[in-house]
């Protein structure tokens, strides 16, 4: 009973001011980066593992007990969950599974983090191709546009209650599909705006205010235009967490699966390893979203949504694999790129994603995730404008 009360999380967490909250988050990150940067000749891997264990536990435990009432709460939880995975692998899993040293330079970890947005040249010859042709202020209009687009659509989302969302799903499928399409516009706009903010920080700190446009990419690439589920998750959805997913669970699960089937003389060991690693990434993404729901809602209320996020991502992982099998079976056929087939592929992609999206959204709507990170304090004004538009109440929820 005492343990369950202690781990309840949600609103029972201790609230910290923004400076204290961010100080704790970045303090944990710095401590683990410094420890990873110590050369094996100075500190052995077994000693590092002993020191790292409480730090890794703190990554996952801190959001359970502490929260920030400002806009940093969800981001802080996500950062620490990913830090937990990355340093769990670096200090504990990779040395045990692959026999490597628990060592990574700060530059390597920094470049790994920024690789979701920036291409790092591998040598001096490649570096010469990237000529700086933009200034930092060129990023500001892009940020403002995507941030405002996200805020406007999210303000519309906040007019709906959770039960209205589910009623829409069951009784107004056409309108729900429109709602879903707006999700596919708002989320990429929000992530892209955050990407421009991150790029601005990097350019100001590390590139002295100028950058090469060809060296940077958008954090998301219009998932509403995808022609397959694989296209969404591999190419168009945000890649902010890709470098961490690649290390754990993908590399470790792939390595263990390959080794298992090689010992049994399987000719498909490599392919099965990649499949298992890919599915494990979907499942780990599901666990991240389960964790986000748990710490924000609290265990007692989270139980009604338990498993939905994991189910959503696992189902999509299996569906992506089925797509791969179909694609391989039809490889080389000219009809696969015909206009009719492309329309059918888009219909399949959006239809399947729309049908399964309640598993992803229900818990997030319950704790009002839409309110977590507005870029500008204009939501009340946006609602006022909506109220003045004739007929707007027909397409808004009861909270308007």
GIBELQUI-V530576 format. One line per field, one symbol per residue. phi: phi as a letter, one per 40 degrees, with the letter a starting at -180 (. if undefined). A space follows every 50 residues. Layout:
BEGIN
phi->???
END
This chain:
BEGIN
phi->.ccccccdggcccccbcdcccccccccccccccccccccdccaccdcdcc ccdcccccdccdccbbabccccccccccdccccdcccccccbcddccbgc ccaaccccccccccccbbccccacccccccccbbbdccccccccccccdc ccccccdccbccccccccccbbdcccccdccccccccccccccccccccd cccccbbfgbacdccbbccbbfccccbaccccccbcccbcbdccdccabd dccccccdcccccbfccbdccccccccccccccccccdcccdcdcccgdd ccdcbdgccccdccdcccccccdccccccbdgccccbcdccccccccccc cccccccdcccdcccccfcdccaccbcbcccccccdcccdgcccbbcccc
END
